Amino acid sequence: MPKAEDEKGTARRPAREAGGHSRFRKEPDPRFWRLNRSLGFDSWLAPYDIEQSRAHARALRRLGVLDEGELERVLAGLDRVEERIGRPGFEFDTADEDIHMAVERLLGEEIGPLAGKLHTGRSRNDQVATDVAMAVRDRSRHAIGLLAATMERLLGLAERHRDWPMPGYTHLQRAQPVYLGHHLLAYFWMLERDARRFRFARDSAAVMPLGSGALAGVNWEFDRDAVAAELGFDSVTPNSIDGASNRDFVLDYLSAAAVCAMHLSRLGSEIVIWSSTEFGFCELDEGFASGSSIMPQKKNPDSAELLRAKSPRVVGALSTLLGVMHALPLTYGKDMQEDKEPLLDAIETIEGLLEATAGMLDGIAFDRERLEAASGDELLAATEVADLLVRRGVPFREAHGIVGGLVRDALDSGRTLSELRPEEVRARSELLDDAYYEVLRRGSWLESKRIAGGTGSAPLAAQIEAARAALGRVRAEAAGGRP
């Protein structure tokens, strides 16, 4: 946190009277002030605090706390405060404790003592909860939009590579062949689930805390539903204690972001592996790669590596707030000030990762020959041979052992499965005839997976259609509709 310093380099503190702290005779100790001051990491909430203040001012007008002329002055003053904060080079006063007090001070500079009326009927406890809820709601929707853009790239790649065979892997060992389009769609569905998680976070943040006061509610019976509607909330909190102390919506956002970052890390890891010389399955556009300071030949997949490296950072943000809220007595403790730094860091990180992923996918190029060569390893058809035996009445576990013996025979002799002689094959099972060699023809490996969700051409075509429909729902959600 940056230190607040005056011209002489000593920490400045606010006047207690200015902050409404007339109970105190002493100003805060500079060491405590540096720890307590949150403006360094909550100033990004300024647009939300000003928007909330406008709605609250209108509610105070309906109660008669403000007359029409006062309301106009307050709203005009808030407009000028917003304009001032948005100017390049604007700096807050080092005596401002947080964004709420800073906005109130700036409003006072614009309209004088009338600014003090604006805090009628609200506490910083419900004020900050409302600001953060507005931010989570908006950034959740933005994340859904970024997910839609990334899903669109994945779907486009899947459609263009729907008939490109490649080896699928388990334990990073070649396992069974799949189509590249099928593999890419696995990430599409991960991100579709992420969109649902961000949708939940948005809905979780769509309940307005304002009106909860410090913890017990407020003495001014303003129309909370009207204020909520003006601010874009779906409803209001039913319990003032929960309204002031709840940060579940932040945890919901951080959880969605952490899972999403984990998914992107898996994609990044595969791109790193696939783009290596040893694999050579794909190549990143130069705009998303870096060179070496000493080795001129290098083209490093740094962007994909950062997809891996940034993921734990978002997980750390979630863990931080879970730790802050753990066993915290109701209602508000200054501990809860620590919700903003991890939230902002997670917002910036996950949005940056999604933007980079979409750009990376725009320029990625796959090598069909390398993919086909790797997928042509006959050992990938071992399960197909086992299934042939099963169709002829052999229990699968026994068939597994028979084919395992054939694999060992091929490896020991340096041959492929199809290069084994018929008598060698029949020595393992009399049920293996010419159909054994038919099964080993590459075309049958992929097209035998006709089950829904499988890699065969027919189910893949159906999956692509389902993905198009899912993408449409996510786009609608990002635009503000409901799925």
One Martini backbone bead per residue (centre of mass of N, CA, C, O) as a GRO file, in nm:
protein
  483
    1MET     BB    1   0.094   0.036   0.024
    2PRO     BB    2   0.084   0.355  -0.008
    3LYS     BB    3   0.209   0.635   0.124
    4ALA     BB    4   0.108   0.906   0.313
    5GLU     BB    5   0.235   1.228   0.209
    6ASP     BB    6   0.384   1.512   0.259
    7GLU     BB    7   0.618   1.747   0.189
    8LYS     BB    8   0.793   1.629   0.450
    9GLY     BB    9   0.728   1.303   0.468
   10THR     BB   10   0.477   1.285   0.645
   11ALA     BB   11   0.213   1.146   0.769
   12ARG     BB   12  -0.106   1.200   0.695
   13ARG     BB   13  -0.400   1.313   0.863
   14PRO     BB   14  -0.709   1.334   0.959
   15ALA     BB   15  -0.951   1.507   1.069
   16ARG     BB   16  -1.175   1.407   1.289
   17GLU     BB   17  -1.405   1.602   1.221
   18ALA     BB   18  -1.421   1.546   0.915
   19GLY     BB   19  -1.502   1.230   0.984
   20GLY     BB   20  -1.682   1.230   1.255
   21HIS     BB   21  -1.455   1.208   1.519
   22SER     BB   22  -1.528   1.372   1.804
   23ARG     BB   23  -1.446   1.166   2.031
   24PHE     BB   24  -1.162   1.248   1.955
   25ARG     BB   25  -0.836   1.400   2.046
   26LYS     BB   26  -0.676   1.222   1.851
   27GLU     BB   27  -0.485   1.139   1.609
   28PRO     BB   28  -0.377   0.918   1.409
   29ASP     BB   29  -0.141   0.713   1.382
   30PRO     BB   30   0.071   0.677   1.122
   31ARG     BB   31   0.088   0.365   1.136
   32PHE     BB   32  -0.218   0.321   1.128
   33TRP     BB   33  -0.288   0.490   0.876
   34ARG     BB   34  -0.137   0.317   0.669
   35LEU     BB   35  -0.313   0.062   0.733
   36ASN     BB   36  -0.611   0.193   0.706
   37ARG     BB   37  -0.573   0.300   0.432
   38SER     BB   38  -0.771   0.238   0.113
   39LEU     BB   39  -0.740   0.422  -0.145
   40GLY     BB   40  -0.517   0.258  -0.302
   41PHE     BB   41  -0.764   0.006  -0.345
   42ASP     BB   42  -1.068   0.180  -0.380
   43SER     BB   43  -1.078   0.397  -0.619
   44TRP     BB   44  -1.219   0.214  -0.843
   45LEU     BB   45  -1.516   0.273  -0.702
   46ALA     BB   46  -1.612   0.559  -0.780
   47PRO     BB   47  -1.844   0.516  -0.990
   48TYR     BB   48  -2.023   0.360  -0.787
   49ASP     BB   49  -2.042   0.573  -0.561
   50ILE     BB   50  -2.175   0.789  -0.737
   51GLU     BB   51  -2.419   0.633  -0.836
   52GLN     BB   52  -2.528   0.572  -0.555
   53SER     BB   53  -2.553   0.871  -0.461
   54ARG     BB   54  -2.770   0.954  -0.657
   55ALA     BB   55  -2.989   0.756  -0.562
   56HIS     BB   56  -2.986   0.849  -0.264
   57ALA     BB   57  -3.066   1.142  -0.316
   58ARG     BB   58  -3.345   1.076  -0.434
   59ALA     BB   59  -3.447   0.938  -0.178
   60LEU     BB   60  -3.417   1.193   0.003
   61ARG     BB   61  -3.621   1.358  -0.155
   62ARG     BB   62  -3.871   1.174  -0.101
   63LEU     BB   63  -3.835   1.232   0.222
   64GLY     BB   64  -3.731   1.553   0.256
   65VAL     BB   65  -3.424   1.603   0.311
   66LEU     BB   66  -3.446   1.708   0.024
   67ASP     BB   67  -3.476   1.942  -0.195
   68GLU     BB   68  -3.485   2.023  -0.518
   69GLY     BB   69  -3.240   2.212  -0.514
   70GLU     BB   70  -3.048   2.025  -0.359
   71LEU     BB   71  -3.050   1.794  -0.554
   72GLU     BB   72  -2.932   1.946  -0.794
   73ARG     BB   73  -2.666   2.019  -0.651
   74VAL     BB   74  -2.572   1.731  -0.589
   75LEU     BB   75  -2.573   1.620  -0.879
   76ALA     BB   76  -2.383   1.832  -0.998
   77GLY     BB   77  -2.151   1.773  -0.803
   78LEU     BB   78  -2.110   1.475  -0.886
   79ASP     BB   79  -2.037   1.537  -1.174
   80ARG     BB   80  -1.779   1.699  -1.104
   81VAL     BB   81  -1.637   1.477  -0.950
   82GLU     BB   82  -1.622   1.276  -1.182
   83GLU     BB   83  -1.461   1.461  -1.369
   84ARG     BB   84  -1.214   1.501  -1.187
   85ILE     BB   85  -1.131   1.202  -1.149
   86GLY     BB   86  -1.104   1.161  -1.477
   87ARG     BB   87  -0.861   1.319  -1.491
   88PRO     BB   88  -0.561   1.360  -1.583
   89GLY     BB   89  -0.365   1.349  -1.285
   90PHE     BB   90  -0.537   1.286  -1.064
   91GLU     BB   91  -0.542   1.353  -0.703
   92PHE     BB   92  -0.564   1.263  -0.399
   93ASP     BB   93  -0.582   1.312  -0.082
   94THR     BB   94  -0.385   1.205   0.184
   95ALA     BB   95  -0.645   1.233   0.392
   96ASP     BB   96  -0.787   1.013   0.251
   97GLU     BB   97  -0.916   0.710   0.340
   98ASP     BB   98  -1.150   0.673   0.124
   99ILE     BB   99  -1.371   0.687  -0.133
  100HIS     BB  100  -1.609   0.798   0.033
  101MET     BB  101  -1.463   1.041   0.167
  102ALA     BB  102  -1.358   1.163  -0.095
  103VAL     BB  103  -1.629   1.227  -0.227
  104GLU     BB  104  -1.737   1.401   0.003
  105ARG     BB  105  -1.513   1.613  -0.006
  106LEU     BB  106  -1.546   1.696  -0.304
  107LEU     BB  107  -1.840   1.782  -0.273
  108GLY     BB  108  -1.779   2.006  -0.068
  109GLU     BB  109  -1.612   2.176  -0.272
  110GLU     BB  110  -1.869   2.221  -0.460
  111ILE     BB  111  -2.132   2.265  -0.221
  112GLY     BB  112  -2.061   2.227   0.061
  113PRO     BB  113  -2.244   2.141   0.347
  114LEU     BB  114  -2.457   1.977   0.184
  115ALA     BB  115  -2.291   1.714   0.161
  116GLY     BB  116  -2.365   1.605   0.455
  117LYS     BB  117  -2.657   1.490   0.376
  118LEU     BB  118  -2.585   1.226   0.210
  119HIS     BB  119  -2.539   1.035   0.478
  120THR     BB  120  -2.819   0.997   0.513
  121GLY     BB  121  -2.915   0.663   0.565
  122ARG     BB  122  -2.600   0.576   0.589
  123SER     BB  123  -2.326   0.358   0.575
  124ARG     BB  124  -2.020   0.240   0.505
  125ASN     BB  125  -2.109  -0.054   0.518
  126ASP     BB  126  -2.340  -0.040   0.293
  127GLN     BB  127  -2.185   0.122   0.084
  128VAL     BB  128  -1.954  -0.078   0.018
  129ALA     BB  129  -2.129  -0.323  -0.045
  130THR     BB  130  -2.265  -0.189  -0.289
  131ASP     BB  131  -2.024  -0.123  -0.460
  132VAL     BB  132  -1.915  -0.415  -0.483
  133ALA     BB  133  -2.168  -0.538  -0.606
  134MET     BB  134  -2.163  -0.369  -0.864
  135ALA     BB  135  -1.888  -0.466  -0.959
  136VAL     BB  136  -1.944  -0.769  -0.973
  137ARG     BB  137  -2.176  -0.756  -1.168
  138ASP     BB  138  -2.020  -0.619  -1.405
  139ARG     BB  139  -1.768  -0.815  -1.423
  140SER     BB  140  -1.926  -1.068  -1.479
  141ARG     BB  141  -2.043  -0.980  -1.749
  142HIS     BB  142  -1.771  -0.927  -1.882
  143ALA     BB  143  -1.663  -1.214  -1.858
  144ILE     BB  144  -1.877  -1.340  -2.037
  145GLY     BB  145  -1.791  -1.187  -2.291
  146LEU     BB  146  -1.502  -1.304  -2.301
  147LEU     BB  147  -1.591  -1.597  -2.318
  148ALA     BB  148  -1.743  -1.577  -2.583
  149ALA     BB  149  -1.493  -1.501  -2.754
  150THR     BB  150  -1.331  -1.759  -2.690
  151MET     BB  151  -1.543  -1.966  -2.781
  152GLU     BB  152  -1.553  -1.875  -3.074
  153ARG     BB  153  -1.264  -1.960  -3.143
  154LEU     BB  154  -1.291  -2.260  -3.071
  155LEU     BB  155  -1.521  -2.325  -3.265
  156GLY     BB  156  -1.379  -2.241  -3.525
  157LEU     BB  157  -1.147  -2.444  -3.500
  158ALA     BB  158  -1.321  -2.699  -3.484
  159GLU     BB  159  -1.453  -2.671  -3.763
  160ARG     BB  160  -1.173  -2.661  -3.929
  161HIS     BB  161  -1.080  -2.947  -3.747
  162ARG     BB  162  -1.288  -3.196  -3.758
  163ASP     BB  163  -1.080  -3.396  -3.961
  164TRP     BB  164  -0.827  -3.394  -3.758
  165PRO     BB  165  -0.607  -3.607  -3.661
  166MET     BB  166  -0.514  -3.720  -3.324
  167PRO     BB  167  -0.367  -3.768  -3.032
  168GLY     BB  168  -0.458  -3.891  -2.741
  169TYR     BB  169  -0.424  -3.842  -2.377
  170THR     BB  170  -0.258  -4.016  -2.108
  171HIS     BB  171  -0.008  -3.926  -1.910
  172LEU     BB  172   0.127  -3.814  -2.177
  173GLN     BB  173   0.020  -4.062  -2.342
  174ARG     BB  174  -0.063  -4.237  -2.587
  175ALA     BB  175  -0.400  -4.358  -2.655
  176GLN     BB  176  -0.628  -4.209  -2.849
  177PRO     BB  177  -0.789  -4.115  -3.115
  178VAL     BB  178  -0.869  -3.787  -3.242
  179TYR     BB  179  -1.017  -3.497  -3.306
  180LEU     BB  180  -0.929  -3.177  -3.291
  181GLY     BB  181  -1.212  -3.059  -3.259
  182HIS     BB  182  -1.280  -3.225  -3.007
  183HIS     BB  183  -1.057  -3.120  -2.826
  184LEU     BB  184  -1.128  -2.814  -2.835
  185LEU     BB  185  -1.422  -2.849  -2.715
  186ALA     BB  186  -1.342  -2.904  -2.425
  187TYR     BB  187  -1.284  -2.600  -2.369
  188PHE     BB  188  -1.556  -2.487  -2.436
  189TRP     BB  189  -1.710  -2.631  -2.196
  190MET     BB  190  -1.553  -2.507  -1.972
  191LEU     BB  191  -1.635  -2.208  -2.039
  192GLU     BB  192  -1.937  -2.251  -2.014
  193ARG     BB  193  -1.923  -2.308  -1.710
  194ASP     BB  194  -1.797  -2.038  -1.636
  195ALA     BB  195  -2.037  -1.866  -1.722
  196ARG     BB  196  -2.222  -1.983  -1.503
  197ARG     BB  197  -2.055  -1.885  -1.263
  198PHE     BB  198  -2.072  -1.580  -1.332
  199ARG     BB  199  -2.377  -1.572  -1.323
  200PHE     BB  200  -2.397  -1.636  -1.024
  201ALA     BB  201  -2.233  -1.395  -0.926
  202ARG     BB  202  -2.422  -1.184  -1.038
  203ASP     BB  203  -2.676  -1.275  -0.883
  204SER     BB  204  -2.547  -1.248  -0.600
  205ALA     BB  205  -2.498  -0.921  -0.660
  206ALA     BB  206  -2.830  -0.847  -0.704
  207VAL     BB  207  -2.829  -0.757  -0.392
  208MET     BB  208  -2.915  -0.489  -0.194
  209PRO     BB  209  -2.765  -0.336   0.095
  210LEU     BB  210  -2.892  -0.079   0.100
  211GLY     BB  211  -3.023  -0.007   0.438
  212SER     BB  212  -2.852  -0.158   0.665
  213GLY     BB  213  -2.628  -0.002   0.753
  214ALA     BB  214  -2.428  -0.099   0.997
  215LEU     BB  215  -2.677  -0.343   1.095
  216ALA     BB  216  -3.003  -0.237   1.172
  217GLY     BB  217  -3.046  -0.017   0.996
  218VAL     BB  218  -3.263   0.263   0.937
  219ASN     BB  219  -3.464   0.558   1.012
  220TRP     BB  220  -3.510   0.570   0.697
  221GLU     BB  221  -3.795   0.508   0.478
  222PHE     BB  222  -3.682   0.419   0.212
  223ASP     BB  223  -3.707   0.299  -0.117
  224ARG     BB  224  -3.534   0.026  -0.190
  225ASP     BB  225  -3.655  -0.077  -0.456
  226ALA     BB  226  -3.610   0.183  -0.617
  227VAL     BB  227  -3.305   0.193  -0.585
  228ALA     BB  228  -3.244  -0.084  -0.700
  229ALA     BB  229  -3.358  -0.030  -0.981
  230GLU     BB  230  -3.172   0.212  -1.048
  231LEU     BB  231  -2.899   0.018  -0.996
  232GLY     BB  232  -2.977  -0.290  -1.106
  233PHE     BB  233  -3.125  -0.452  -0.905
  234ASP     BB  234  -3.337  -0.722  -0.810
  235SER     BB  235  -3.292  -0.672  -0.493
  236VAL     BB  236  -3.310  -0.698  -0.138
  237THR     BB  237  -3.206  -0.731   0.163
  238PRO     BB  238  -3.368  -0.907   0.439
  239ASN     BB  239  -3.096  -0.851   0.620
  240SER     BB  240  -2.895  -0.628   0.778
  241ILE     BB  241  -2.667  -0.803   0.883
  242ASP     BB  242  -2.608  -0.948   0.616
  243GLY     BB  243  -2.576  -0.695   0.439
  244ALA     BB  244  -2.312  -0.587   0.593
  245SER     BB  245  -2.142  -0.889   0.598
  246ASN     BB  246  -2.154  -0.966   0.306
  247ARG     BB  247  -1.917  -1.167   0.064
  248ASP     BB  248  -2.014  -1.391  -0.131
  249PHE     BB  249  -2.002  -1.249  -0.410
  250VAL     BB  250  -1.695  -1.238  -0.412
  251LEU     BB  251  -1.642  -1.540  -0.383
  252ASP     BB  252  -1.792  -1.617  -0.640
  253TYR     BB  253  -1.608  -1.470  -0.831
  254LEU     BB  254  -1.336  -1.597  -0.743
  255SER     BB  255  -1.421  -1.884  -0.807
  256ALA     BB  256  -1.475  -1.847  -1.107
  257ALA     BB  257  -1.191  -1.736  -1.173
  258ALA     BB  258  -1.024  -1.979  -1.073
  259VAL     BB  259  -1.143  -2.193  -1.262
  260CYS     BB  260  -1.086  -2.046  -1.525
  261ALA     BB  261  -0.778  -2.026  -1.489
  262MET     BB  262  -0.736  -2.330  -1.484
  263HIS     BB  263  -0.835  -2.385  -1.769
  264LEU     BB  264  -0.626  -2.199  -1.910
  265SER     BB  265  -0.378  -2.356  -1.806
  266ARG     BB  266  -0.433  -2.612  -1.971
  267LEU     BB  267  -0.420  -2.485  -2.245
  268GLY     BB  268  -0.139  -2.363  -2.218
  269SER     BB  269   0.012  -2.630  -2.171
  270GLU     BB  270  -0.058  -2.760  -2.445
  271ILE     BB  271   0.068  -2.543  -2.623
  272VAL     BB  272   0.352  -2.579  -2.523
  273ILE     BB  273   0.378  -2.874  -2.608
  274TRP     BB  274   0.281  -2.857  -2.911
  275SER     BB  275   0.513  -2.628  -2.985
  276SER     BB  276   0.722  -2.815  -2.972
  277THR     BB  277   0.958  -2.986  -3.143
  278GLU     BB  278   0.864  -3.272  -3.055
  279PHE     BB  279   0.574  -3.218  -3.166
  280GLY     BB  280   0.459  -2.991  -3.380
  281PHE     BB  281   0.137  -2.911  -3.386
  282CYS     BB  282   0.205  -2.599  -3.332
  283GLU     BB  283   0.178  -2.230  -3.387
  284LEU     BB  284   0.244  -1.922  -3.295
  285ASP     BB  285   0.210  -1.616  -3.316
  286GLU     BB  286   0.439  -1.363  -3.293
  287GLY     BB  287   0.254  -1.181  -3.102
  288PHE     BB  288   0.266  -1.457  -2.884
  289ALA     BB  289   0.583  -1.436  -2.881
  290SER     BB  290   0.927  -1.509  -2.789
  291GLY     BB  291   1.252  -1.454  -2.738
  292SER     BB  292   1.600  -1.459  -2.702
  293SER     BB  293   1.885  -1.308  -2.556
  294ILE     BB  294   2.092  -1.555  -2.687
  295MET     BB  295   1.888  -1.722  -2.885
  296PRO     BB  296   1.796  -1.667  -3.210
  297GLN     BB  297   1.601  -1.932  -3.268
  298LYS     BB  298   1.387  -1.853  -3.072
  299LYS     BB  299   1.032  -1.956  -2.995
  300ASN     BB  300   0.832  -1.856  -2.738
  301PRO     BB  301   0.533  -1.950  -2.537
  302ASP     BB  302   0.464  -1.718  -2.322
  303SER     BB  303   0.157  -1.683  -2.322
  304ALA     BB  304   0.096  -1.977  -2.235
  305GLU     BB  305   0.266  -1.975  -1.976
  306LEU     BB  306   0.092  -1.746  -1.838
  307LEU     BB  307  -0.163  -1.913  -1.810
  308ARG     BB  308  -0.035  -2.087  -1.592
  309ALA     BB  309   0.093  -1.872  -1.385
  310LYS     BB  310  -0.178  -1.702  -1.311
  311SER     BB  311  -0.372  -1.897  -1.167
  312PRO     BB  312  -0.268  -1.893  -0.863
  313ARG     BB  313  -0.339  -1.596  -0.816
  314VAL     BB  314  -0.648  -1.637  -0.811
  315VAL     BB  315  -0.653  -1.847  -0.590
  316GLY     BB  316  -0.525  -1.656  -0.378
  317ALA     BB  317  -0.762  -1.460  -0.363
  318LEU     BB  318  -0.964  -1.661  -0.253
  319SER     BB  319  -0.801  -1.746   0.000
  320THR     BB  320  -0.784  -1.470   0.130
  321LEU     BB  321  -1.093  -1.420   0.177
  322LEU     BB  322  -1.150  -1.674   0.332
  323GLY     BB  323  -0.959  -1.593   0.563
  324VAL     BB  324  -1.096  -1.328   0.644
  325MET     BB  325  -1.395  -1.463   0.696
  326HIS     BB  326  -1.300  -1.653   0.895
  327ALA     BB  327  -1.463  -1.636   1.195
  328LEU     BB  328  -1.624  -1.373   1.157
  329PRO     BB  329  -1.789  -1.164   1.322
  330LEU     BB  330  -2.066  -1.005   1.361
  331THR     BB  331  -2.049  -0.788   1.113
  332TYR     BB  332  -1.823  -0.561   1.113
  333GLY     BB  333  -1.484  -0.556   0.999
  334LYS     BB  334  -1.179  -0.437   0.896
  335ASP     BB  335  -1.108  -0.694   0.748
  336MET     BB  336  -1.306  -0.632   0.495
  337GLN     BB  337  -1.106  -0.445   0.343
  338GLU     BB  338  -0.960  -0.716   0.213
  339ASP     BB  339  -1.147  -0.752  -0.055
  340LYS     BB  340  -1.026  -0.557  -0.284
  341GLU     BB  341  -0.749  -0.652  -0.376
  342PRO     BB  342  -0.822  -0.942  -0.474
  343LEU     BB  343  -1.045  -0.855  -0.665
  344LEU     BB  344  -0.891  -0.669  -0.856
  345ASP     BB  345  -0.672  -0.871  -0.934
  346ALA     BB  346  -0.867  -1.082  -1.052
  347ILE     BB  347  -0.996  -0.909  -1.266
  348GLU     BB  348  -0.737  -0.833  -1.422
  349THR     BB  349  -0.640  -1.124  -1.474
  350ILE     BB  350  -0.884  -1.269  -1.614
  351GLU     BB  351  -0.924  -1.062  -1.837
  352GLY     BB  352  -0.639  -1.084  -1.956
  353LEU     BB  353  -0.649  -1.387  -2.020
  354LEU     BB  354  -0.892  -1.385  -2.213
  355GLU     BB  355  -0.779  -1.188  -2.418
  356ALA     BB  356  -0.521  -1.352  -2.485
  357THR     BB  357  -0.658  -1.614  -2.576
  358ALA     BB  358  -0.811  -1.504  -2.816
  359GLY     BB  359  -0.558  -1.401  -2.966
  360MET     BB  360  -0.405  -1.671  -2.980
  361LEU     BB  361  -0.630  -1.825  -3.145
  362ASP     BB  362  -0.631  -1.650  -3.401
  363GLY     BB  363  -0.301  -1.739  -3.478
  364ILE     BB  364  -0.311  -2.032  -3.479
  365ALA     BB  365  -0.117  -2.320  -3.603
  366PHE     BB  366  -0.159  -2.628  -3.764
  367ASP     BB  367  -0.013  -2.960  -3.818
  368ARG     BB  368  -0.131  -3.211  -4.000
  369GLU     BB  369   0.105  -3.408  -4.042
  370ARG     BB  370   0.191  -3.438  -3.745
  371LEU     BB  371  -0.081  -3.536  -3.641
  372GLU     BB  372  -0.115  -3.785  -3.824
  373ALA     BB  373   0.147  -3.931  -3.752
  374ALA     BB  374   0.078  -3.957  -3.444
  375SER     BB  375  -0.210  -4.107  -3.501
  376GLY     BB  376  -0.076  -4.375  -3.659
  377ASP     BB  377  -0.040  -4.536  -3.416
  378GLU     BB  378  -0.138  -4.861  -3.363
  379LEU     BB  379  -0.156  -4.866  -3.049
  380LEU     BB  380  -0.424  -4.690  -3.047
  381ALA     BB  381  -0.593  -4.972  -3.138
  382ALA     BB  382  -0.613  -5.172  -2.897
  383THR     BB  383  -0.909  -5.133  -2.806
  384GLU     BB  384  -1.035  -5.230  -3.071
  385VAL     BB  385  -0.942  -5.523  -3.045
  386ALA     BB  386  -1.081  -5.580  -2.777
  387ASP     BB  387  -1.371  -5.526  -2.887
  388LEU     BB  388  -1.372  -5.756  -3.088
  389LEU     BB  389  -1.362  -5.979  -2.875
  390VAL     BB  390  -1.617  -5.901  -2.724
  391ARG     BB  391  -1.809  -5.944  -2.974
  392ARG     BB  392  -1.701  -6.266  -2.948
  393GLY     BB  393  -1.730  -6.325  -2.609
  394VAL     BB  394  -1.509  -6.177  -2.457
  395PRO     BB  395  -1.402  -6.072  -2.185
  396PHE     BB  396  -1.253  -5.780  -2.132
  397ARG     BB  397  -1.020  -5.865  -1.944
  398GLU     BB  398  -0.921  -6.086  -2.136
  399ALA     BB  399  -0.881  -5.906  -2.385
  400HIS     BB  400  -0.673  -5.723  -2.261
  401GLY     BB  401  -0.455  -5.945  -2.227
  402ILE     BB  402  -0.428  -6.028  -2.523
  403VAL     BB  403  -0.344  -5.748  -2.636
  404GLY     BB  404  -0.103  -5.711  -2.452
  405GLY     BB  405   0.055  -5.942  -2.588
  406LEU     BB  406   0.068  -5.820  -2.872
  407VAL     BB  407   0.218  -5.567  -2.792
  408ARG     BB  408   0.468  -5.713  -2.688
  409ASP     BB  409   0.541  -5.855  -2.950
  410ALA     BB  410   0.585  -5.597  -3.116
  411LEU     BB  411   0.799  -5.458  -2.937
  412ASP     BB  412   1.011  -5.692  -2.925
  413SER     BB  413   1.025  -5.694  -3.266
  414GLY     BB  414   0.982  -5.405  -3.403
  415ARG     BB  415   0.670  -5.390  -3.458
  416THR     BB  416   0.363  -5.384  -3.567
  417LEU     BB  417   0.054  -5.510  -3.541
  418SER     BB  418   0.020  -5.562  -3.860
  419GLU     BB  419   0.308  -5.729  -3.872
  420LEU     BB  420   0.184  -5.958  -3.764
  421ARG     BB  421   0.128  -6.274  -3.791
  422PRO     BB  422  -0.140  -6.475  -3.801
  423GLU     BB  423  -0.018  -6.697  -3.611
  424GLU     BB  424   0.050  -6.497  -3.383
  425VAL     BB  425  -0.235  -6.401  -3.331
  426ARG     BB  426  -0.373  -6.685  -3.285
  427ALA     BB  427  -0.199  -6.756  -3.036
  428ARG     BB  428  -0.374  -6.560  -2.858
  429SER     BB  429  -0.639  -6.597  -3.065
  430GLU     BB  430  -0.879  -6.767  -3.256
  431LEU     BB  431  -1.070  -6.501  -3.296
  432LEU     BB  432  -0.832  -6.390  -3.476
  433ASP     BB  433  -0.857  -6.259  -3.787
  434ASP     BB  434  -0.895  -6.048  -4.048
  435ALA     BB  435  -1.035  -5.838  -3.864
  436TYR     BB  436  -0.783  -5.739  -3.725
  437TYR     BB  437  -0.675  -5.576  -3.976
  438GLU     BB  438  -0.923  -5.396  -4.013
  439VAL     BB  439  -0.909  -5.249  -3.739
  440LEU     BB  440  -0.615  -5.119  -3.807
  441ARG     BB  441  -0.746  -4.928  -3.970
  442ARG     BB  442  -0.760  -4.599  -3.922
  443GLY     BB  443  -1.060  -4.512  -3.986
  444SER     BB  444  -1.197  -4.687  -3.751
  445TRP     BB  445  -1.106  -4.554  -3.485
  446LEU     BB  446  -1.286  -4.293  -3.496
  447GLU     BB  447  -1.574  -4.399  -3.618
  448SER     BB  448  -1.648  -4.588  -3.367
  449LYS     BB  449  -1.730  -4.312  -3.210
  450ARG     BB  450  -2.083  -4.281  -3.201
  451ILE     BB  451  -2.131  -4.168  -2.946
  452ALA     BB  452  -2.242  -3.944  -2.752
  453GLY     BB  453  -1.955  -3.736  -2.732
  454GLY     BB  454  -1.782  -3.835  -2.941
  455THR     BB  455  -1.532  -3.832  -3.212
  456GLY     BB  456  -1.705  -3.878  -3.425
  457SER     BB  457  -1.851  -3.724  -3.685
  458ALA     BB  458  -2.146  -3.726  -3.591
  459PRO     BB  459  -2.115  -3.631  -3.291
  460LEU     BB  460  -1.950  -3.379  -3.368
  461ALA     BB  461  -2.169  -3.235  -3.525
  462ALA     BB  462  -2.364  -3.218  -3.284
  463GLN     BB  463  -2.171  -3.063  -3.098
  464ILE     BB  464  -2.146  -2.809  -3.270
  465GLU     BB  465  -2.443  -2.732  -3.253
  466ALA     BB  466  -2.449  -2.710  -2.944
  467ALA     BB  467  -2.231  -2.488  -2.931
  468ARG     BB  468  -2.383  -2.271  -3.084
  469ALA     BB  469  -2.614  -2.250  -2.878
  470ALA     BB  470  -2.439  -2.185  -2.630
  471LEU     BB  471  -2.314  -1.926  -2.742
  472GLY     BB  472  -2.579  -1.771  -2.768
  473ARG     BB  473  -2.640  -1.765  -2.464
  474VAL     BB  474  -2.382  -1.617  -2.373
  475ARG     BB  475  -2.423  -1.365  -2.541
  476ALA     BB  476  -2.691  -1.283  -2.412
  477GLU     BB  477  -2.578  -1.256  -2.127
  478ALA     BB  478  -2.368  -1.033  -2.196
  479ALA     BB  479  -2.609  -0.833  -2.299
  480GLY     BB  480  -2.835  -0.884  -2.041
  481GLY     BB  481  -2.969  -1.139  -2.050
  482ARG     BB  482  -3.126  -1.448  -2.052
  483PRO     BB  483  -3.096  -1.797  -2.103
   0.00000   0.00000   0.00000
